Structures are given as C-alpha cells and as structure tokens.
Amino acid sequence: LHYGQEIFEGLKAYRRKDGGIQLFRPMENALRMNRSAERICMPPLDPEFQVKAMKMLIQLEEDWIPSSEGTSLYLRPMMIADGAELGVHPAKHFLYVIICSPSGAYYKNGMQPLRIHIEDYYVRAVKGGIGSAKTGGNYAASLKATFDAAEKGFDQVLWLDGRENKYVEEVGAMNIFFVIDGVVVTPELTSGSILSGITRKSCIDIVRSWGMKAEERRISIDEIVDAYQNGKLDEVFGTGTAAVISPVGHLRYKDLVMTINDNKIGKISQRLYDELTGIQWGRIEDKFGWTVKI
C-alpha cells in the first residue's frame, strides 16, 4: 500500500437482445495489465488465464448483468501488493481480484458535450514515468487539478506534457481525439506518459476502415488554438470504456474558451459511438472479430 504497487483494468460484459452475453476485446485488457505489471515491478499473469477467469466469473454471476438499454456489467480486474514487510522494494506477495458491478447507461438523457479545462500548471505524468501504466498513482496525481476544474464548472481536465507543458496528452478518464480540417488526430503513445486505451485503438481502426485518415502524432496546444481560430477544429471527443465516446463542447485554455461545433455532437463522434456500441451490444456485425461470446 505504501509503495504504490497496484494495477487494474476496466471492461464490460454486455447482454445482447437474444439474451446472450459477450465481452469486447478482453485479451487487449489482459495484455495491457501485463504491461502495467512489468512497469510497476509486479508478476505477469497468463493472458489466457485472465480472460478465462473473467468468463468464469461472468458465468457464475450472470444474473447481475442488466438488460436495459445501455446497461452492462462492469469488470475491474486488479492486482495489489500484499506483502507483510516494510522497506522500499518490490513486494513478494500479491493479490489478484476481479470486482464486478452492474453499470447503468452512461448517457441517460442523450450525449451531452463536456466542458474541458486544459491544465497548464499541474502535470499528471512525465516521459519515462508511469503514465502508460493503469495504476492508482496516475489517478491520485490527477485529483487536485480535477477538483479545482470542477469548482470552476468544468467536467474534466486535459493534461499537457510534463516537460514543456506544450503537447496534448490525455484527459483524466479518457484519451482525446481532434478532427482538424477533416482529419482525425490523436496524441501518439511513444512518450510513455499516455495510457494505451482500448477504445482509442478501436476508434483508430474503425476510422481507417471508413477510408478516412487517422493520425497518431504529437499535437501542441498551440496547434489546437490555431486550428480553432482558423475555423478548422471540427470536432473534439474523448474515448474510454465508461462512456465509449464523449463529445467535447468547450475547451478552456488560460483565458480562451473554445466552443467546439456549436456545443453539439459531431458527425464523426456520433458515427463512432453508434458503430462501437452496436458491436459491443451485438446490434451490428462485428467485422473486426473483437467480441468474445460467453
């Protein structure tokens, strides 16, 4: 507990209209958990075992999976150090647990665009740090700025890089995408300070399957401001397990408040949401082979 050896994952089990149950890309979660484990000096877990454990738990607790529109069973595999010694060194004993909880529809009254504050003082992660691991320390580092932003009327914080405070990284609970002059752009993962989101990865694949251009590269906040001021910032949206797609209606950077797409959901954001949720709940064909039936 004191030395922060803790990692976790988040995914959902979905009940289809025919009553069947399926997962969305669970192997990706298992592989990412092992990448987090390696960074935090924890033992890896066989990915096949992880997926099997999740499937067995779902079979045992199937009655907890809701069937109302937009609902699911949230799964939280986690591993924590459980040693009985003091001393700054990797633990020798660990506890692996899967928590599950029924999850209501994220958008009960339709998708409402978010208000995002771009943080220019606090930083969440730095190059070479643990930002790419799904570990509690990253979330602890984000709480103060997120709380301050909430007091000012913003939903979440968009982080800039920890070295130059110049390049866009991610939002506290999701990866971030921009549509600039018709091109879908998201920050690259090479710095090691951004979580490799599974919804992020899926969105890139879907956009490219549409024949559209999707770029992963460094994006400076100056580029975003310039695109906005020149009328080329078409859409902004976040991606994550909880909401799938979160449209952004306002971005605030210092004294500039940018209104995105008239504070309305963009065409690409809506199309991605419809296709991803359609695949996840089994309403449309899974052409990518992402779903795993229980």
BAMAR-917847 format. One record per residue (C-alpha): y, z, x. Coordinates in nm, 3 decimals, always signed. Layout:
BEGIN
{y->Y | z->Z | x->X}
...
***
This chain:
BEGIN
{y->+0.000 | z->+0.000 | x->+0.000}
{y->+0.250 | z->+0.098 | x->+0.269}
{y->+0.195 | z->-0.210 | x->+0.483}
{y->+0.201 | z->-0.462 | x->+0.201}
{y->-0.139 | z->-0.628 | x->+0.227}
{y->-0.155 | z->-0.765 | x->-0.127}
{y->-0.204 | z->-1.116 | x->-0.263}
{y->-0.257 | z->-1.258 | x->-0.611}
{y->-0.287 | z->-1.572 | x->-0.820}
{y->-0.197 | z->-1.674 | x->-1.173}
{y->-0.364 | z->-1.923 | x->-1.405}
{y->-0.465 | z->-1.957 | x->-1.768}
{y->-0.768 | z->-2.021 | x->-1.987}
{y->-0.690 | z->-2.248 | x->-2.282}
{y->-0.868 | z->-2.274 | x->-2.617}
{y->-0.894 | z->-2.632 | x->-2.739}
{y->-0.873 | z->-2.732 | x->-3.105}
{y->-1.251 | z->-2.781 | x->-3.111}
{y->-1.292 | z->-2.415 | x->-3.009}
{y->-1.395 | z->-2.494 | x->-2.653}
{y->-1.232 | z->-2.325 | x->-2.354}
{y->-1.107 | z->-2.476 | x->-2.032}
{y->-0.921 | z->-2.391 | x->-1.712}
{y->-0.659 | z->-2.600 | x->-1.535}
{y->-0.724 | z->-2.669 | x->-1.165}
{y->-0.881 | z->-2.328 | x->-1.084}
{y->-1.005 | z->-2.447 | x->-0.745}
{y->-0.643 | z->-2.501 | x->-0.639}
{y->-0.575 | z->-2.134 | x->-0.714}
{y->-0.881 | z->-2.027 | x->-0.518}
{y->-0.781 | z->-2.234 | x->-0.217}
{y->-0.424 | z->-2.106 | x->-0.229}
{y->-0.548 | z->-1.748 | x->-0.248}
{y->-0.733 | z->-1.804 | x->+0.078}
{y->-0.421 | z->-1.948 | x->+0.241}
{y->-0.232 | z->-1.636 | x->+0.133}
{y->-0.515 | z->-1.417 | x->+0.265}
{y->-0.501 | z->-1.582 | x->+0.605}
{y->-0.124 | z->-1.525 | x->+0.633}
{y->-0.149 | z->-1.159 | x->+0.528}
{y->-0.450 | z->-1.085 | x->+0.754}
{y->-0.696 | z->-1.041 | x->+0.470}
{y->-1.051 | z->-1.179 | x->+0.447}
{y->-1.105 | z->-1.514 | x->+0.273}
{y->-1.315 | z->-1.537 | x->-0.041}
{y->-1.555 | z->-1.822 | x->-0.109}
{y->-1.356 | z->-2.054 | x->-0.340}
{y->-1.668 | z->-2.142 | x->-0.541}
{y->-1.732 | z->-1.770 | x->-0.593}
{y->-1.374 | z->-1.717 | x->-0.710}
{y->-1.400 | z->-1.990 | x->-0.973}
{y->-1.744 | z->-1.866 | x->-1.080}
{y->-1.611 | z->-1.511 | x->-1.117}
{y->-1.323 | z->-1.633 | x->-1.336}
{y->-1.559 | z->-1.837 | x->-1.553}
{y->-1.800 | z->-1.545 | x->-1.598}
{y->-1.516 | z->-1.310 | x->-1.691}
{y->-1.387 | z->-1.559 | x->-1.949}
{y->-1.735 | z->-1.591 | x->-2.099}
{y->-1.756 | z->-1.212 | x->-2.130}
{y->-1.407 | z->-1.172 | x->-2.272}
{y->-1.390 | z->-1.493 | x->-2.478}
{y->-1.276 | z->-1.307 | x->-2.791}
{y->-0.946 | z->-1.223 | x->-2.617}
{y->-0.847 | z->-1.589 | x->-2.591}
{y->-0.597 | z->-1.660 | x->-2.870}
{y->-0.599 | z->-1.985 | x->-3.066}
{y->-0.242 | z->-2.010 | x->-3.197}
{y->-0.021 | z->-2.296 | x->-3.077}
{y->+0.095 | z->-2.248 | x->-2.718}
{y->-0.112 | z->-1.934 | x->-2.653}
{y->-0.367 | z->-1.874 | x->-2.378}
{y->-0.546 | z->-1.610 | x->-2.174}
{y->-0.357 | z->-1.533 | x->-1.853}
{y->-0.573 | z->-1.461 | x->-1.547}
{y->-0.446 | z->-1.265 | x->-1.247}
{y->-0.695 | z->-1.261 | x->-0.958}
{y->-0.566 | z->-1.021 | x->-0.693}
{y->-0.674 | z->-0.854 | x->-0.372}
{y->-0.526 | z->-0.538 | x->-0.222}
{y->-0.587 | z->-0.339 | x->+0.094}
{y->-0.781 | z->-0.026 | x->+0.002}
{y->-0.827 | z->+0.144 | x->+0.338}
{y->-0.813 | z->+0.520 | x->+0.399}
{y->-0.628 | z->+0.517 | x->+0.732}
{y->-0.264 | z->+0.542 | x->+0.838}
{y->-0.143 | z->+0.306 | x->+1.109}
{y->+0.019 | z->-0.036 | x->+1.125}
{y->-0.283 | z->-0.264 | x->+1.147}
{y->-0.484 | z->-0.480 | x->+0.909}
{y->-0.697 | z->-0.280 | x->+0.669}
{y->-1.075 | z->-0.279 | x->+0.695}
{y->-1.150 | z->-0.243 | x->+0.324}
{y->-1.020 | z->-0.449 | x->+0.033}
{y->-1.047 | z->-0.457 | x->-0.343}
{y->-1.071 | z->-0.786 | x->-0.537}
{y->-0.993 | z->-0.769 | x->-0.909}
{y->-0.925 | z->-1.016 | x->-1.190}
{y->-0.691 | z->-0.895 | x->-1.462}
{y->-0.679 | z->-1.090 | x->-1.788}
{y->-0.430 | z->-1.067 | x->-2.071}
{y->-0.365 | z->-1.269 | x->-2.388}
{y->-0.044 | z->-1.467 | x->-2.342}
{y->+0.188 | z->-1.572 | x->-2.623}
{y->+0.369 | z->-1.902 | x->-2.649}
{y->+0.640 | z->-1.915 | x->-2.381}
{y->+0.878 | z->-2.118 | x->-2.597}
{y->+0.868 | z->-1.962 | x->-2.943}
{y->+1.185 | z->-2.137 | x->-3.062}
{y->+1.168 | z->-2.457 | x->-2.859}
{y->+1.254 | z->-2.521 | x->-2.495}
{y->+1.588 | z->-2.362 | x->-2.414}
{y->+1.758 | z->-2.473 | x->-2.089}
{y->+1.804 | z->-2.196 | x->-1.833}
{y->+2.118 | z->-2.072 | x->-1.661}
{y->+2.052 | z->-2.052 | x->-1.286}
{y->+2.262 | z->-1.876 | x->-1.022}
{y->+2.241 | z->-2.028 | x->-0.673}
{y->+2.228 | z->-1.731 | x->-0.435}
{y->+2.449 | z->-1.764 | x->-0.126}
{y->+2.420 | z->-1.412 | x->+0.018}
{y->+2.070 | z->-1.267 | x->-0.018}
{y->+1.765 | z->-1.458 | x->+0.106}
{y->+1.407 | z->-1.441 | x->-0.018}
{y->+1.214 | z->-1.587 | x->+0.275}
{y->+1.266 | z->-1.749 | x->+0.614}
{y->+1.097 | z->-2.021 | x->+0.816}
{y->+0.789 | z->-1.872 | x->+0.978}
{y->+0.781 | z->-1.583 | x->+0.728}
{y->+0.554 | z->-1.518 | x->+0.432}
{y->+0.738 | z->-1.727 | x->+0.170}
{y->+0.446 | z->-1.966 | x->+0.128}
{y->+0.202 | z->-1.681 | x->+0.051}
{y->+0.169 | z->-1.547 | x->-0.302}
{y->+0.224 | z->-1.186 | x->-0.207}
{y->+0.419 | z->-0.899 | x->-0.355}
{y->+0.671 | z->-0.879 | x->-0.072}
{y->+0.829 | z->-1.209 | x->-0.175}
{y->+0.888 | z->-1.080 | x->-0.525}
{y->+1.024 | z->-0.747 | x->-0.403}
{y->+1.272 | z->-0.938 | x->-0.185}
{y->+1.396 | z->-1.129 | x->-0.491}
{y->+1.457 | z->-0.838 | x->-0.728}
{y->+1.808 | z->-0.730 | x->-0.623}
{y->+1.964 | z->-1.076 | x->-0.644}
{y->+1.781 | z->-1.150 | x->-0.969}
{y->+1.905 | z->-0.825 | x->-1.124}
{y->+2.262 | z->-0.897 | x->-1.014}
{y->+2.242 | z->-1.251 | x->-1.154}
{y->+2.109 | z->-1.121 | x->-1.486}
{y->+2.408 | z->-0.888 | x->-1.517}
{y->+2.631 | z->-1.196 | x->-1.487}
{y->+2.445 | z->-1.377 | x->-1.764}
{y->+2.203 | z->-1.588 | x->-1.560}
{y->+1.829 | z->-1.619 | x->-1.620}
{y->+1.708 | z->-1.666 | x->-1.263}
{y->+1.815 | z->-1.720 | x->-0.902}
{y->+1.779 | z->-2.037 | x->-0.698}
{y->+1.725 | z->-1.948 | x->-0.333}
{y->+1.867 | z->-2.127 | x->-0.030}
{y->+1.701 | z->-2.127 | x->+0.312}
{y->+1.724 | z->-1.808 | x->+0.515}
{y->+1.859 | z->-1.964 | x->+0.836}
{y->+2.150 | z->-2.188 | x->+0.741}
{y->+2.193 | z->-2.082 | x->+0.378}
{y->+2.225 | z->-2.452 | x->+0.308}
{y->+1.898 | z->-2.606 | x->+0.189}
{y->+1.748 | z->-2.554 | x->-0.156}
{y->+1.412 | z->-2.376 | x->-0.166}
{y->+1.280 | z->-2.239 | x->-0.497}
{y->+1.363 | z->-2.026 | x->-0.799}
{y->+1.221 | z->-1.674 | x->-0.819}
{y->+0.939 | z->-1.761 | x->-1.058}
{y->+0.906 | z->-2.137 | x->-1.016}
{y->+0.951 | z->-2.442 | x->-0.797}
{y->+1.258 | z->-2.657 | x->-0.857}
{y->+1.299 | z->-3.030 | x->-0.922}
{y->+1.607 | z->-3.253 | x->-0.943}
{y->+1.639 | z->-3.601 | x->-1.089}
{y->+1.907 | z->-3.769 | x->-0.876}
{y->+2.008 | z->-4.118 | x->-0.980}
{y->+1.668 | z->-4.172 | x->-1.144}
{y->+1.459 | z->-4.037 | x->-0.851}
{y->+1.258 | z->-3.714 | x->-0.887}
{y->+1.320 | z->-3.491 | x->-0.584}
{y->+1.180 | z->-3.150 | x->-0.488}
{y->+1.208 | z->-2.943 | x->-0.166}
{y->+0.938 | z->-3.011 | x->+0.092}
{y->+0.692 | z->-2.737 | x->+0.189}
{y->+0.695 | z->-2.779 | x->+0.566}
{y->+0.917 | z->-2.477 | x->+0.636}
{y->+0.650 | z->-2.233 | x->+0.518}
{y->+0.907 | z->-2.046 | x->+0.306}
{y->+0.824 | z->-2.208 | x->-0.030}
{y->+0.519 | z->-2.143 | x->-0.248}
{y->+0.297 | z->-2.446 | x->-0.297}
{y->+0.298 | z->-2.445 | x->-0.676}
{y->+0.002 | z->-2.599 | x->-0.857}
{y->+0.221 | z->-2.710 | x->-1.147}
{y->+0.460 | z->-2.855 | x->-0.885}
{y->+0.178 | z->-3.053 | x->-0.727}
{y->+0.060 | z->-3.174 | x->-1.067}
{y->+0.408 | z->-3.290 | x->-1.167}
{y->+0.443 | z->-3.496 | x->-0.849}
{y->+0.108 | z->-3.663 | x->-0.919}
{y->+0.199 | z->-3.736 | x->-1.280}
{y->+0.543 | z->-3.878 | x->-1.195}
{y->+0.390 | z->-4.109 | x->-0.936}
{y->+0.120 | z->-4.216 | x->-1.184}
{y->+0.403 | z->-4.334 | x->-1.410}
{y->+0.519 | z->-4.564 | x->-1.132}
{y->+0.827 | z->-4.353 | x->-1.065}
{y->+0.949 | z->-4.236 | x->-0.725}
{y->+0.892 | z->-3.869 | x->-0.638}
{y->+1.028 | z->-3.740 | x->-0.308}
{y->+0.942 | z->-3.420 | x->-0.120}
{y->+1.219 | z->-3.358 | x->+0.135}
{y->+1.496 | z->-3.127 | x->+0.245}
{y->+1.773 | z->-3.105 | x->-0.014}
{y->+2.103 | z->-2.945 | x->+0.078}
{y->+2.312 | z->-2.770 | x->-0.184}
{y->+2.597 | z->-2.999 | x->-0.079}
{y->+2.385 | z->-3.298 | x->-0.184}
{y->+2.330 | z->-3.140 | x->-0.527}
{y->+2.701 | z->-3.070 | x->-0.573}
{y->+2.790 | z->-3.422 | x->-0.460}
{y->+2.535 | z->-3.577 | x->-0.698}
{y->+2.675 | z->-3.370 | x->-0.985}
{y->+3.036 | z->-3.459 | x->-0.910}
{y->+2.945 | z->-3.829 | x->-0.890}
{y->+2.753 | z->-3.826 | x->-1.219}
{y->+2.413 | z->-3.879 | x->-1.053}
{y->+2.249 | z->-3.541 | x->-1.121}
{y->+2.049 | z->-3.649 | x->-1.428}
{y->+1.816 | z->-3.351 | x->-1.474}
{y->+1.711 | z->-3.021 | x->-1.317}
{y->+1.391 | z->-2.839 | x->-1.411}
{y->+1.155 | z->-2.574 | x->-1.281}
{y->+0.774 | z->-2.578 | x->-1.276}
{y->+0.530 | z->-2.289 | x->-1.296}
{y->+0.220 | z->-2.153 | x->-1.467}
{y->+0.401 | z->-1.942 | x->-1.727}
{y->+0.644 | z->-2.194 | x->-1.879}
{y->+0.494 | z->-2.514 | x->-1.729}
{y->+0.835 | z->-2.689 | x->-1.739}
{y->+1.167 | z->-2.501 | x->-1.758}
{y->+1.471 | z->-2.726 | x->-1.810}
{y->+1.791 | z->-2.607 | x->-1.641}
{y->+2.114 | z->-2.643 | x->-1.836}
{y->+2.358 | z->-2.473 | x->-1.599}
{y->+2.369 | z->-2.425 | x->-1.222}
{y->+2.630 | z->-2.198 | x->-1.069}
{y->+2.716 | z->-2.225 | x->-0.702}
{y->+3.002 | z->-2.000 | x->-0.592}
{y->+3.287 | z->-2.084 | x->-0.832}
{y->+3.140 | z->-2.413 | x->-0.955}
{y->+2.938 | z->-2.414 | x->-1.278}
{y->+2.745 | z->-2.739 | x->-1.320}
{y->+2.639 | z->-2.836 | x->-1.672}
{y->+2.324 | z->-3.047 | x->-1.649}
{y->+2.253 | z->-3.321 | x->-1.905}
{y->+2.492 | z->-3.161 | x->-2.158}
{y->+2.273 | z->-2.848 | x->-2.151}
{y->+1.989 | z->-3.043 | x->-2.313}
{y->+1.630 | z->-3.111 | x->-2.216}
{y->+1.600 | z->-3.429 | x->-2.011}
{y->+1.362 | z->-3.713 | x->-2.088}
{y->+1.153 | z->-3.661 | x->-1.773}
{y->+1.133 | z->-3.284 | x->-1.826}
{y->+1.013 | z->-3.330 | x->-2.184}
{y->+0.766 | z->-3.603 | x->-2.091}
{y->+0.616 | z->-3.390 | x->-1.813}
{y->+0.587 | z->-3.090 | x->-2.044}
{y->+0.414 | z->-3.296 | x->-2.313}
{y->+0.165 | z->-3.451 | x->-2.069}
{y->+0.083 | z->-3.133 | x->-1.878}
{y->+0.038 | z->-2.914 | x->-2.185}
{y->-0.156 | z->-3.193 | x->-2.352}
{y->-0.403 | z->-3.193 | x->-2.063}
{y->-0.417 | z->-2.812 | x->-2.042}
{y->-0.497 | z->-2.761 | x->-2.412}
{y->-0.720 | z->-3.069 | x->-2.430}
{y->-0.497 | z->-3.263 | x->-2.668}
{y->-0.484 | z->-3.571 | x->-2.446}
{y->-0.723 | z->-3.730 | x->-2.200}
{y->-0.738 | z->-3.573 | x->-1.855}
{y->-0.722 | z->-3.885 | x->-1.639}
{y->-0.689 | z->-3.677 | x->-1.322}
{y->-1.004 | z->-3.466 | x->-1.357}
{y->-0.808 | z->-3.140 | x->-1.343}
{y->-0.965 | z->-2.943 | x->-1.627}
{y->-1.278 | z->-2.730 | x->-1.593}
{y->-1.467 | z->-2.658 | x->-1.914}
{y->-1.627 | z->-2.318 | x->-1.964}
***
